[in-house]
Amino acid sequence: MIKTLSAIALFILFIASARAVNDRALFWQVQSDNAKVYLLGSIHYADDSFYPLRREIEQAFYSSGHLVVEINIDADKAQRYRELVQQKGSYQGEATIRDDISDETYRQLQYRLRRLGVPLDMVHKQKPGMLVLTLTAVQVMKMGFMPELGIDAYFLKRAVDSKKHIIELETVEEQMDIFLNVTDGDLMLRETLHSLDEADMLMMDMTRCWKRGDEACLEKILFEDAMTRYPSFIRIYDKLFFKRNENMANDIKGFLEGEGTYFVVIGAGHLVGDKGIPVLLRNAGFDVGRL
């Protein structure tokens, strides 16, 4: 059984390994009288086999005057992230993760760290939300996928090389706070530890859905299964997806009310379902179509 709580973290690091040149993917075009926005569902960790992307995607990027991303992780942002990990994502003084989770979760954590080859001393000062991201990233990289090959990184590099204007929708602080302010860090960490045993299967399912451009499939994995199994986690979903969807959709509305062409790369989980950004934009009266 796929554990959908860690699907939250895995989807943030969502990967795919097969060539995507003929994939439909999750790709939309939104138009107004004087502006156009392309929306691409992002995959943040990948490998060389994922490229080249579909020609229509490349052409849309080439024709756009602006690249819009959640965060432009340049050297300064990476340094800021490391600082925040120390300031907000880590225990201070003598406190450690052992003080904040149950005995059972701690035993599971020790087991998982041994399997991953990560010494406990390296992560014992991280709070539960940070540990979820750390463990998921280690698992994904052990599968052979790297952040520098992700879709965001790919287009950010090309935007810098071509001197294309880059716009950020969020800040490092905002994204980190989502995972640090969970109401039950012990539960989230425990379910993540359980589900890492099934990471390969989960990633294959997500990859298959993404490559088919199957919105309903991704929505089921991310939202329907999780809401049924863990209704108390609606608050996490509200922070992680729904409120962010509304904020990002409002920013995109601003682009559409002006002029120009924008290429927007956003985590694919923000683009599916009735509360996804394409639906929000369509409900606001814009012309939204899949490409």
C-alpha positions in Angstrom: 0.0 0.0 0.0 1.4 3.4 -1.0 1.7 5.8 1.9 0.5 9.1 0.7 1.9 11.2 3.5 5.4 10.7 2.1 4.0 11.2 -1.3 3.9 14.9 -0.2 7.6 15.0 0.2 8.3 12.7 -2.7 6.3 14.8 -5.0 8.3 17.8 -4.0 11.3 15.9 -5.2 9.3 14.3 -8.1 11.5 12.4 -10.6 11.2 10.5 -13.8 13.8 8.3 -15.6 12.5 7.6 -19.1 13.0 9.9 -22.1 10.3 12.6 -22.3 10.6 13.9 -25.8 7.2 12.4 -26.8 5.5 12.7 -23.4 2.4 14.7 -23.0 3.4 15.9 -19.5 1.4 18.5 -17.6 1.5 21.5 -19.8 -1.1 24.3 -20.2 -1.5 27.6 -22.1 -3.5 30.5 -20.5 -4.4 33.6 -22.5 -5.8 37.0 -22.0 -6.2 39.9 -24.4 -2.6 41.1 -24.2 -0.7 38.3 -22.3 0.0 34.6 -22.5 1.2 32.2 -19.7 2.5 28.7 -20.2 2.2 26.4 -17.2 4.6 23.4 -16.9 4.3 20.9 -14.1 7.7 20.7 -12.6 9.9 17.7 -11.8 12.6 18.8 -9.3 14.9 15.8 -9.4 15.9 14.0 -12.6 18.7 12.5 -14.7 20.2 13.0 -18.2 17.7 10.5 -19.7 14.9 12.9 -19.1 16.0 15.2 -21.9 15.3 16.5 -24.5 11.9 17.7 -23.5 8.9 17.8 -25.9 9.4 20.3 -28.7 6.3 22.3 -27.9 7.7 22.9 -24.4 11.0 24.1 -25.7 9.4 26.4 -28.2 7.1 27.9 -25.5 10.1 28.7 -23.4 12.0 30.2 -26.3 9.0 32.5 -27.2 8.6 33.7 -23.6 10.1 36.9 -22.2 9.9 35.8 -18.6 10.7 32.6 -16.7 8.6 32.2 -13.5 9.6 29.7 -10.8 8.7 29.0 -7.2 12.2 29.9 -6.1 15.4 30.7 -8.0 17.9 28.7 -6.1 21.1 30.5 -6.9 24.2 30.7 -4.7 22.6 33.4 -2.4 19.4 31.4 -2.0 21.3 28.2 -1.2 23.3 30.0 1.5 20.1 31.5 2.9 18.5 28.0 3.0 21.5 26.6 4.9 21.2 29.5 7.4 17.5 28.8 7.9 18.1 25.1 8.4 20.4 26.1 11.3 18.2 28.9 12.7 14.7 27.4 12.3 15.0 23.8 11.2 17.4 22.6 13.9 17.0 22.1 17.7 19.0 24.5 19.8 21.0 23.7 22.9 20.9 20.1 24.1 17.6 19.3 22.4 17.5 16.7 19.6 14.9 14.8 17.5 14.9 12.2 20.3 13.0 14.6 22.5 10.3 15.4 20.0 9.2 12.0 18.7 7.8 8.7 20.1 10.0 5.7 21.0 8.6 3.8 18.1 9.3 6.6 15.6 12.8 6.9 17.0 13.4 3.2 16.5 12.1 3.4 12.9 14.4 6.5 12.3 17.5 4.6 13.5 16.6 1.7 11.2 16.1 3.9 8.2 19.3 5.8 8.7 21.2 2.5 8.8 19.6 1.5 5.6 20.5 4.8 4.0 24.0 4.8 5.4 23.4 8.1 7.2 24.9 8.5 10.7 22.4 9.6 13.3 24.8 12.3 14.5 24.4 14.0 11.1 20.7 14.6 11.4 19.8 14.3 15.1 19.5 18.1 15.4 17.0 18.4 12.6 13.3 18.9 13.4 10.7 16.4 12.0 9.8 18.5 9.0 13.4 19.0 8.0 14.1 15.2 8.5 11.2 14.4 6.1 12.8 16.5 3.4 16.4 15.2 4.1 15.5 11.5 4.2 13.4 11.8 1.0 16.2 13.6 -0.8 18.8 11.0 0.2 16.5 8.2 -0.9 15.8 9.9 -4.3 19.5 10.5 -4.9 20.3 6.9 -4.1 18.0 6.1 -6.9 20.3 8.1 -9.2 18.5 11.4 -9.6 19.9 14.8 -8.8 18.4 18.3 -8.2 20.8 20.0 -10.7 19.1 18.0 -13.4 15.6 18.9 -12.4 13.2 20.8 -14.7 13.5 23.9 -12.7 17.3 23.9 -12.7 17.3 23.2 -16.5 15.2 26.2 -17.3 16.9 28.5 -14.8 20.2 27.8 -16.3 18.9 28.5 -19.8 17.2 31.7 -18.6 20.5 32.9 -17.1 22.4 32.0 -20.3 19.9 33.8 -22.5 19.5 36.7 -20.0 15.8 36.0 -19.7 13.9 37.8 -16.9 13.4 35.5 -13.9 10.5 36.0 -11.5 10.0 34.2 -8.2 6.6 33.4 -6.7 7.8 32.4 -3.2 10.6 32.8 -0.8 12.9 30.2 0.8 11.4 31.2 4.2 7.8 30.5 3.0 8.6 27.1 1.7 10.6 26.0 4.7 7.9 27.2 7.1 5.4 24.8 5.5 7.3 21.8 6.7 8.5 23.2 10.0 5.0 24.3 11.2 3.2 20.9 10.8 0.8 20.1 13.6 2.0 16.5 14.1 5.6 16.2 13.1 5.9 12.7 14.7 3.1 11.3 12.6 4.4 12.9 9.4 7.9 11.6 10.1 6.7 8.1 11.0 4.6 7.7 7.9 7.5 9.0 5.8 9.8 6.4 7.3 7.3 3.6 6.6 6.7 4.6 3.0 10.4 5.0 2.0 10.3 1.2 1.6 7.9 1.7 -1.2 9.6 4.7 -2.8 10.4 2.9 -6.0 6.8 1.8 -6.6 5.5 5.2 -5.7 7.9 7.0 -8.1 7.0 4.6 -10.9 3.3 5.3 -10.4 3.9 9.1 -10.3 6.2 8.9 -13.4 3.6 6.9 -15.3 0.9 9.4 -14.5 3.1 12.4 -15.4 4.3 10.9 -18.7 0.7 10.3 -19.7 -0.3 13.7 -18.6 -2.9 12.0 -16.4 -4.2 14.7 -14.0 -6.7 12.3 -12.4 -4.1 9.7 -11.7 -1.8 12.2 -9.9 -4.7 13.8 -8.0 -5.7 10.3 -6.7 -2.1 9.6 -5.5 -1.6 13.0 -3.9 -5.0 14.0 -2.6 -7.9 11.5 -2.7 -6.0 8.6 -1.1 -4.4 10.9 1.5 -7.6 12.7 2.5 -9.4 9.3 2.9 -6.6 7.8 5.0 -5.6 10.9 7.0 -8.4 13.4 7.2 -6.6 15.2 10.0 -3.9 16.2 7.5 -6.2 18.6 5.7 -4.3 21.4 7.4 -1.0 20.3 6.0 -2.5 20.1 2.5 -4.1 23.4 3.0 -0.7 25.0 3.7 1.4 22.8 1.3 -0.9 23.0 -1.7 -4.2 24.9 -1.6 -3.2 28.2 -0.1 -0.1 28.3 -2.2 -2.2 27.6 -5.2 -4.4 30.6 -4.5 -1.4 32.8 -3.9 0.4 31.7 -7.1 -2.8 31.9 -9.2 -3.2 35.5 -8.0 0.4 36.3 -9.1 -0.3 34.7 -12.5 -3.5 36.7 -12.8 -1.4 39.8 -12.5 0.8 38.6 -15.4 -2.3 38.0 -17.5 -3.8 41.4 -16.7 -0.7 43.0 -18.1 1.3 42.3 -21.3 3.9 39.7 -22.4 4.6 36.0 -22.5 5.5 34.1 -19.3 6.8 30.5 -19.0 5.8 29.3 -15.5 7.4 26.2 -14.0 5.6 25.0 -10.9 5.5 21.8 -8.9 3.1 19.4 -10.7 1.0 18.9 -7.6 -0.1 22.5 -7.8 -1.6 22.0 -11.3 -4.0 19.1 -10.7 -7.5 18.8 -9.1 -10.4 21.2 -8.6 -8.1 23.4 -6.4 -5.2 23.4 -8.9 -4.0 26.5 -10.5 -5.4 25.8 -14.0 -8.9 25.5 -12.6 -8.5 28.6 -10.4 -7.5 30.6 -13.5 -10.3 29.1 -15.6 -12.8 30.0 -12.8 -11.4 33.6 -12.9 -12.5 33.8 -16.6 -9.2 33.1 -18.4 -8.9 30.9 -21.5 -7.0 27.8 -20.2 -6.1 24.8 -22.4 -3.9 21.8 -22.3 -1.0 21.5 -24.7 
